[in-house]
């Protein structure tokens, strides 16, 4: 079982994955989550999208994205891209803090994907940082063979 699955099964509501490879991280972590979770992605440009249907909801601002997480089905994971730009904003920060108890009780998770580790001090204990390693030699060789 992967480290990501351990975090999900343990009920951690929020994870921070520091990576410049957000697409690879999203694909890898989605595969590790398997079909036990509904998977969603949010970014400022596209809004909220459902991995299984490709359907995009109009939740372009970060506060709305967090509010959408509150009404997604139980056992959901939301991959939030570039959220380090928004978590310092008072209304976004407060929405996140208010959402934490519901996430914990409904097995909903938010995974912040960001190239920088920039967590406000007030929520550092609520967000677990997960390491996302660079590709292994075997993964790079497989990619080279594909090319």
N, CA and C atoms as a LAMMPS dump frame, in Angstrom:
ITEM: TIMESTEP
0
ITEM: NUMBER OF ATOMS
441
ITEM: BOX BOUNDS ff ff ff
-5.0000000000000000e+02 5.0000000000000000e+02
-5.0000000000000000e+02 5.0000000000000000e+02
-5.0000000000000000e+02 5.0000000000000000e+02
ITEM: ATOMS id mol type element x y z
1 1 1 N 0.84 -1.179 0
2 1 2 C 0 0 0
3 1 3 C 0.887 1.246 0
4 2 1 N 0.479 2.239 -0.747
5 2 2 C 1.284 3.449 -0.884
6 2 3 C 1.117 4.382 0.315
7 3 1 N 2.064 5.285 0.442
8 3 2 C 2.008 6.296 1.497
9 3 3 C 0.746 7.143 1.341
10 4 1 N 0.385 7.486 0.106
11 4 2 C -0.811 8.294 -0.144
12 4 3 C -2.058 7.577 0.359
13 5 1 N -2.175 6.308 0.053
14 5 2 C -3.32 5.533 0.548
15 5 3 C -3.347 5.487 2.066
16 6 1 N -2.178 5.398 2.681
17 6 2 C -2.118 5.406 4.152
18 6 3 C -2.682 6.706 4.708
19 7 1 N -2.336 7.83 4.089
20 7 2 C -2.874 9.117 4.527
21 7 3 C -4.392 9.148 4.363
22 8 1 N -4.886 8.688 3.225
23 8 2 C -6.329 8.702 2.987
24 8 3 C -7.055 7.798 3.98
25 9 1 N -6.567 6.595 4.147
26 9 2 C -7.214 5.637 5.052
27 9 3 C -7.153 6.09 6.507
28 10 1 N -6.124 6.862 6.849
29 10 2 C -5.992 7.366 8.218
30 10 3 C -6.886 8.576 8.467
31 11 1 N -7.521 9.082 7.42
32 11 2 C -8.473 10.172 7.585
33 11 3 C -7.884 11.565 7.595
34 12 1 N -6.639 11.718 7.137
35 12 2 C -6.073 13.057 7.074
36 12 3 C -6.872 13.883 6.059
37 13 1 N -7.431 15.012 6.469
38 13 2 C -8.282 15.768 5.551
39 13 3 C -7.507 16.593 4.529
40 14 1 N -6.268 16.979 4.859
41 14 2 C -5.524 17.864 3.966
42 14 3 C -4.066 17.428 3.872
43 15 1 N -3.591 17.352 2.637
44 15 2 C -2.193 17.012 2.363
45 15 3 C -1.594 18.101 1.483
46 16 1 N -0.318 18.327 1.681
47 16 2 C 0.409 19.277 0.845
48 16 3 C 1.5 18.507 0.132
49 17 1 N 1.472 18.519 -1.183
50 17 2 C 2.476 17.831 -1.982
51 17 3 C 3.277 18.903 -2.723
52 18 1 N 4.535 19.038 -2.341
53 18 2 C 5.397 20.021 -2.98
54 18 3 C 6.018 19.384 -4.212
55 19 1 N 5.654 19.908 -5.373
56 19 2 C 6.165 19.359 -6.621
57 19 3 C 6.031 20.386 -7.742
58 20 1 N 6.952 20.325 -8.679
59 20 2 C 6.843 21.101 -9.914
60 20 3 C 6.125 20.265 -10.974
61 21 1 N 5.924 18.988 -10.686
62 21 2 C 5.324 18.051 -11.651
63 21 3 C 3.878 17.761 -11.266
64 22 1 N 3.041 18.789 -11.317
65 22 2 C 1.666 18.61 -10.841
66 22 3 C 0.884 17.591 -11.66
67 23 1 N 1.131 17.52 -12.951
68 23 2 C 0.39 16.56 -13.776
69 23 3 C 0.786 15.125 -13.426
70 24 1 N 2.091 14.887 -13.303
71 24 2 C 2.556 13.549 -12.922
72 24 3 C 2.072 13.193 -11.521
73 25 1 N 2.099 14.157 -10.616
74 25 2 C 1.623 13.904 -9.255
75 25 3 C 0.144 13.566 -9.255
76 26 1 N -0.649 14.307 -10.005
77 26 2 C -2.093 14.046 -10.072
78 26 3 C -2.362 12.658 -10.623
79 27 1 N -1.688 12.292 -11.693
80 27 2 C -1.892 10.97 -12.302
81 27 3 C -1.455 9.864 -11.347
82 28 1 N -0.267 9.996 -10.781
83 28 2 C 0.27 8.97 -9.88
84 28 3 C -0.61 8.797 -8.646
85 29 1 N -0.958 9.892 -8.005
86 29 2 C -1.768 9.811 -6.782
87 29 3 C -3.186 9.333 -7.081
88 30 1 N -3.731 9.704 -8.234
89 30 2 C -5.055 9.212 -8.63
90 30 3 C -5.039 7.695 -8.807
91 31 1 N -3.983 7.2 -9.435
92 31 2 C -3.853 5.753 -9.607
93 31 3 C -3.722 5.053 -8.269
94 32 1 N -2.969 5.661 -7.343
95 32 2 C -2.796 5.062 -6.026
96 32 3 C -4.1 5.061 -5.232
97 33 1 N -4.935 6.082 -5.421
98 33 2 C -6.218 6.145 -4.713
99 33 3 C -7.166 5.073 -5.242
100 34 1 N -7.021 4.712 -6.504
101 34 2 C -7.857 3.671 -7.083
102 34 3 C -9.3 4.116 -7.247
103 35 1 N -10.179 3.149 -7.298
104 35 2 C -11.59 3.465 -7.532
105 35 3 C -12.392 3.61 -6.239
106 36 1 N -11.712 3.662 -5.111
107 36 2 C -12.411 3.825 -3.829
108 36 3 C -12.807 5.275 -3.58
109 37 1 N -12.264 6.202 -4.374
110 37 2 C -12.493 7.626 -4.157
111 37 3 C -12.957 8.304 -5.433
112 38 1 N -13.834 9.283 -5.283
113 38 2 C -14.155 10.176 -6.383
114 38 3 C -13.019 11.175 -6.49
115 39 1 N -12.523 11.39 -7.684
116 39 2 C -11.341 12.236 -7.871
117 39 3 C -11.698 13.492 -8.654
118 40 1 N -11.23 14.614 -8.151
119 40 2 C -11.528 15.911 -8.735
120 40 3 C -10.255 16.749 -8.749
121 41 1 N -10.19 17.682 -9.7
122 41 2 C -9.06 18.599 -9.791
123 41 3 C -9.599 20.016 -9.887
124 42 1 N -8.904 20.939 -9.22
125 42 2 C -9.248 22.35 -9.349
126 42 3 C -8.01 23.144 -9.701
127 43 1 N -8.187 24.062 -10.651
128 43 2 C -7.187 25.098 -10.89
129 43 3 C -7.918 26.364 -11.312
130 44 1 N -7.264 27.471 -11.146
131 44 2 C -7.883 28.775 -11.375
132 44 3 C -8.359 28.935 -12.817
133 45 1 N -7.688 28.321 -13.75
134 45 2 C -8.039 28.482 -15.161
135 45 3 C -9.236 27.669 -15.607
136 46 1 N -9.338 26.416 -15.139
137 46 2 C -10.4 25.512 -15.586
138 46 3 C -11.568 25.41 -14.62
139 47 1 N -11.315 25.66 -13.369
140 47 2 C -12.348 25.421 -12.369
141 47 3 C -12.245 23.994 -11.852
142 48 1 N -13.338 23.462 -11.384
143 48 2 C -13.38 22.129 -10.783
144 48 3 C -13.763 21.104 -11.841
145 49 1 N -12.958 20.049 -11.986
146 49 2 C -13.285 19.019 -12.971
147 49 3 C -13.306 17.643 -12.313
148 50 1 N -14.204 16.825 -12.787
149 50 2 C -14.392 15.46 -12.306
150 50 3 C -13.527 14.533 -13.155
151 51 1 N -12.646 13.743 -12.526
152 51 2 C -11.752 12.855 -13.279
153 51 3 C -12.516 11.802 -14.071
154 52 1 N -13.601 11.281 -13.534
155 52 2 C -14.285 10.17 -14.205
156 52 3 C -15.126 10.634 -15.388
157 53 1 N -15.735 11.801 -15.309
158 53 2 C -16.608 12.261 -16.385
159 53 3 C -15.983 13.354 -17.236
160 54 1 N -14.968 14.028 -16.693
161 54 2 C -14.377 15.156 -17.398
162 54 3 C -15.213 16.425 -17.288
163 55 1 N -16.352 16.33 -16.615
164 55 2 C -17.248 17.476 -16.473
165 55 3 C -16.585 18.568 -15.644
166 56 1 N -16.724 19.8 -16.109
167 56 2 C -16.145 20.95 -15.418
168 56 3 C -17.271 21.761 -14.796
169 57 1 N -17.092 22.092 -13.524
170 57 2 C -18.049 22.958 -12.831
171 57 3 C -17.435 24.339 -12.729
172 58 1 N -18.265 25.339 -12.742
173 58 2 C -17.771 26.707 -12.648
174 58 3 C -17.498 27.068 -11.195
175 59 1 N -16.338 26.719 -10.739
176 59 2 C -15.864 27.094 -9.404
177 59 3 C -14.48 27.675 -9.601
178 60 1 N -14.441 28.804 -10.275
179 60 2 C -13.153 29.36 -10.682
180 60 3 C -12.375 29.971 -9.529
181 61 1 N -13.067 30.482 -8.515
182 61 2 C -12.309 31.093 -7.433
183 61 3 C -12.027 30.056 -6.342
184 62 1 N -10.94 30.224 -5.588
185 62 2 C -10.508 29.215 -4.621
186 62 3 C -11.499 28.989 -3.48
187 63 1 N -12.196 30.025 -3.052
188 63 2 C -13.189 29.877 -1.987
189 63 3 C -14.33 28.976 -2.458
190 64 1 N -14.795 29.18 -3.684
191 64 2 C -15.862 28.336 -4.246
192 64 3 C -15.406 26.893 -4.403
193 65 1 N -14.14 26.703 -4.762
194 65 2 C -13.608 25.343 -4.906
195 65 3 C -13.678 24.603 -3.58
196 66 1 N -13.303 25.268 -2.501
197 66 2 C -13.378 24.631 -1.177
198 66 3 C -14.829 24.35 -0.799
199 67 1 N -15.724 25.269 -1.116
200 67 2 C -17.14 25.053 -0.808
201 67 3 C -17.702 23.872 -1.616
202 68 1 N -17.215 23.69 -2.846
203 68 2 C -17.629 22.538 -3.652
204 68 3 C -17.194 21.23 -2.995
205 69 1 N -16.02 21.224 -2.407
206 69 2 C -15.534 20.023 -1.733
207 69 3 C -16.496 19.597 -0.636
208 70 1 N -17.125 20.565 -0.013
209 70 2 C -18.074 20.287 1.061
210 70 3 C -19.292 19.524 0.568
211 71 1 N -19.66 19.689 -0.711
212 71 2 C -20.854 19.021 -1.236
213 71 3 C -20.536 17.878 -2.202
214 72 1 N -19.248 17.627 -2.441
215 72 2 C -18.888 16.459 -3.249
216 72 3 C -19.276 15.202 -2.489
217 73 1 N -19.426 14.079 -3.167
218 73 2 C -19.773 12.832 -2.463
219 73 3 C -18.725 12.477 -1.41
220 74 1 N -19.15 11.727 -0.403
221 74 2 C -18.184 11.232 0.569
222 74 3 C -17.153 10.39 -0.171
223 75 1 N -15.988 10.204 0.439
224 75 2 C -14.872 9.483 -0.186
225 75 3 C -14.414 10.179 -1.47
226 76 1 N -14.163 11.472 -1.358
227 76 2 C -13.681 12.263 -2.495
228 76 3 C -12.308 12.848 -2.185
229 77 1 N -11.541 13.034 -3.259
230 77 2 C -10.237 13.681 -3.169
231 77 3 C -10.221 14.82 -4.18
232 78 1 N -9.891 16.01 -3.704
233 78 2 C -9.761 17.174 -4.567
234 78 3 C -8.295 17.56 -4.656
235 79 1 N -7.744 17.535 -5.867
236 79 2 C -6.383 17.991 -6.105
237 79 3 C -6.459 19.479 -6.447
238 80 1 N -5.957 20.33 -5.559
239 80 2 C -6.014 21.782 -5.733
240 80 3 C -4.642 22.281 -6.165
241 81 1 N -4.579 22.84 -7.348
242 81 2 C -3.306 23.271 -7.914
243 81 3 C -3.031 24.747 -7.607
244 82 1 N -1.788 25.043 -7.276
245 82 2 C -1.308 26.406 -7.012
246 82 3 C -2.041 27.097 -5.867
247 83 1 N -2.494 26.353 -4.887
248 83 2 C -3.278 26.937 -3.801
249 83 3 C -2.427 27.777 -2.858
250 84 1 N -1.103 27.676 -2.955
251 84 2 C -0.241 28.524 -2.123
252 84 3 C -0.485 30.001 -2.419
253 85 1 N -1.011 30.288 -3.599
254 85 2 C -1.309 31.667 -3.98
255 85 3 C -2.54 32.207 -3.245
256 86 1 N -3.381 31.321 -2.712
257 86 2 C -4.676 31.741 -2.188
258 86 3 C -4.892 31.472 -0.7
259 87 1 N -4.198 30.501 -0.139
260 87 2 C -4.468 30.094 1.239
261 87 3 C -4.157 31.199 2.247
262 88 1 N -3.355 32.167 1.859
263 88 2 C -3.07 33.302 2.735
264 88 3 C -4.164 34.363 2.739
265 89 1 N -5.11 34.274 1.796
266 89 2 C -6.22 35.228 1.746
267 89 3 C -7.205 34.905 2.868
268 90 1 N -7.626 35.914 3.595
269 90 2 C -8.447 35.708 4.79
270 90 3 C -9.703 34.885 4.51
271 91 1 N -10.455 35.211 3.464
272 91 2 C -11.712 34.5 3.205
273 91 3 C -11.474 33.051 2.783
274 92 1 N -10.391 32.79 2.07
275 92 2 C -10.061 31.423 1.658
276 92 3 C -9.561 30.627 2.861
277 93 1 N -8.695 31.244 3.636
278 93 2 C -8.157 30.612 4.839
279 93 3 C -9.293 30.234 5.8
280 94 1 N -10.213 31.158 6.05
281 94 2 C -11.318 30.902 6.979
282 94 3 C -12.25 29.824 6.431
283 95 1 N -12.513 29.833 5.147
284 95 2 C -13.349 28.79 4.537
285 95 3 C -12.708 27.427 4.75
286 96 1 N -11.392 27.343 4.554
287 96 2 C -10.675 26.087 4.767
288 96 3 C -10.768 25.642 6.223
289 97 1 N -10.514 26.555 7.152
290 97 2 C -10.584 26.21 8.584
291 97 3 C -11.983 25.722 8.965
292 98 1 N -13.014 26.375 8.455
293 98 2 C -14.391 25.978 8.76
294 98 3 C -14.733 24.617 8.167
295 99 1 N -14.102 24.277 7.079
296 99 2 C -14.368 23.033 6.363
297 99 3 C -13.709 21.806 6.997
298 100 1 N -12.621 21.995 7.709
299 100 2 C -11.836 20.88 8.253
300 100 3 C -12.652 19.854 9.044
301 101 1 N -13.503 20.247 9.992
302 101 2 C -14.253 19.227 10.736
303 101 3 C -15.144 18.357 9.841
304 102 1 N -15.758 18.971 8.829
305 102 2 C -16.615 18.196 7.928
306 102 3 C -15.784 17.231 7.082
307 103 1 N -14.624 17.675 6.644
308 103 2 C -13.764 16.787 5.858
309 103 3 C -13.379 15.56 6.68
310 104 1 N -13.014 15.79 7.93
311 104 2 C -12.597 14.689 8.796
312 104 3 C -13.709 13.678 9.006
313 105 1 N -14.939 14.135 9.077
314 105 2 C -16.047 13.227 9.386
315 105 3 C -16.675 12.589 8.152
316 106 1 N -16.313 13.027 6.951
317 106 2 C -16.953 12.508 5.743
318 106 3 C -15.974 11.88 4.759
319 107 1 N -14.727 11.69 5.176
320 107 2 C -13.712 11.069 4.322
321 107 3 C -13.55 11.813 2.994
322 108 1 N -13.544 13.127 3.107
323 108 2 C -13.221 13.977 1.959
324 108 3 C -11.821 14.54 2.222
325 109 1 N -11.061 14.707 1.15
326 109 2 C -9.663 15.125 1.292
327 109 3 C -9.341 16.201 0.262
328 110 1 N -8.482 17.124 0.651
329 110 2 C -7.941 18.091 -0.297
330 110 3 C -6.436 17.887 -0.33
331 111 1 N -5.909 17.802 -1.544
332 111 2 C -4.468 17.64 -1.754
333 111 3 C -3.987 18.891 -2.48
334 112 1 N -3.215 19.699 -1.777
335 112 2 C -2.662 20.917 -2.358
336 112 3 C -1.396 20.557 -3.121
337 113 1 N -1.378 20.83 -4.422
338 113 2 C -0.204 20.594 -5.257
339 113 3 C 0.442 21.941 -5.541
340 114 1 N 1.692 22.081 -5.139
341 114 2 C 2.334 23.378 -5.256
342 114 3 C 3.843 23.207 -5.395
343 115 1 N 4.49 24.095 -6.152
344 115 2 C 5.943 24.02 -6.245
345 115 3 C 6.654 24.541 -4.998
346 116 1 N 5.924 25.213 -4.117
347 116 2 C 6.52 25.748 -2.893
348 116 3 C 5.742 25.268 -1.673
349 117 1 N 6.43 25.145 -0.569
350 117 2 C 5.807 24.768 0.693
351 117 3 C 5.519 26.054 1.455
352 118 1 N 4.261 26.483 1.398
353 118 2 C 3.882 27.782 1.952
354 118 3 C 2.545 27.632 2.676
355 119 1 N 2.592 27.076 3.88
356 119 2 C 1.386 26.808 4.663
357 119 3 C 1.278 27.851 5.778
358 120 1 N 0.141 28.531 5.873
359 120 2 C -0.026 29.481 6.976
360 120 3 C 0.154 28.782 8.329
361 121 1 N 0.805 29.462 9.245
362 121 2 C 1.144 28.869 10.536
363 121 3 C -0.094 28.375 11.289
364 122 1 N -1.219 29.061 11.103
365 122 2 C -2.439 28.697 11.827
366 122 3 C -2.981 27.323 11.453
367 123 1 N -2.631 26.816 10.277
368 123 2 C -3.139 25.505 9.843
369 123 3 C -2.029 24.489 9.595
370 124 1 N -0.82 24.795 10.013
371 124 2 C 0.272 23.846 9.786
372 124 3 C 0.008 22.498 10.42
373 125 1 N -0.645 22.467 11.562
374 125 2 C -0.925 21.183 12.212
375 125 3 C -2.071 20.425 11.533
376 126 1 N -2.838 21.104 10.686
377 126 2 C -3.976 20.482 10.015
378 126 3 C -3.638 19.948 8.626
379 127 1 N -2.486 20.328 8.106
380 127 2 C -2.082 19.921 6.76
381 127 3 C -0.813 19.079 6.866
382 128 1 N -0.908 17.837 6.429
383 128 2 C 0.263 16.966 6.428
384 128 3 C 1.027 17.135 5.121
385 129 1 N 2.331 17.226 5.233
386 129 2 C 3.181 17.377 4.057
387 129 3 C 3.618 15.994 3.6
388 130 1 N 3.404 15.728 2.327
389 130 2 C 3.765 14.434 1.754
390 130 3 C 4.842 14.647 0.693
391 131 1 N 5.877 13.871 0.779
392 131 2 C 6.957 13.946 -0.192
393 131 3 C 6.526 13.282 -1.497
394 132 1 N 6.812 13.925 -2.611
395 132 2 C 6.563 13.324 -3.923
396 132 3 C 7.902 13.229 -4.635
397 133 1 N 8.471 12.024 -4.673
398 133 2 C 9.833 11.875 -5.21
399 133 3 C 9.907 12.099 -6.72
400 134 1 N 11.099 12.426 -7.153
401 134 2 C 11.37 12.527 -8.586
402 134 3 C 11.219 11.136 -9.207
403 135 1 N 11.053 11.074 -10.515
404 135 2 C 10.916 9.765 -11.159
405 135 3 C 12.154 8.886 -10.923
406 136 1 N 11.921 7.592 -10.797
407 136 2 C 13.022 6.652 -10.623
408 136 3 C 13.729 6.432 -11.964
409 137 1 N 14.875 5.813 -11.907
410 137 2 C 15.606 5.481 -13.128
411 137 3 C 14.762 4.588 -14.025
412 138 1 N 14.058 3.631 -13.42
413 138 2 C 13.199 2.729 -14.206
414 138 3 C 12.079 3.488 -14.907
415 139 1 N 11.469 4.461 -14.202
416 139 2 C 10.407 5.253 -14.814
417 139 3 C 10.945 6.096 -15.964
418 140 1 N 12.123 6.655 -15.781
419 140 2 C 12.731 7.454 -16.846
420 140 3 C 13.104 6.586 -18.054
421 141 1 N 13.592 5.379 -17.78
422 141 2 C 13.928 4.454 -18.878
423 141 3 C 12.674 4.049 -19.634
424 142 1 N 11.591 3.785 -18.922
425 142 2 C 10.33 3.43 -19.577
426 142 3 C 9.826 4.57 -20.444
427 143 1 N 9.949 5.782 -19.947
428 143 2 C 9.545 6.948 -20.717
429 143 3 C 10.413 7.117 -21.954
430 144 1 N 11.716 6.891 -21.803
431 144 2 C 12.627 6.99 -22.939
432 144 3 C 12.281 5.958 -24.01
433 145 1 N 11.906 4.758 -23.578
434 145 2 C 11.52 3.71 -24.535
435 145 3 C 10.251 4.102 -25.285
436 146 1 N 9.321 4.75 -24.607
437 146 2 C 8.075 5.187 -25.243
438 146 3 C 8.342 6.239 -26.299
439 147 1 N 9.289 7.103 -26.008
440 147 2 C 9.605 8.187 -26.95
441 147 3 C 10.338 7.607 -28.154
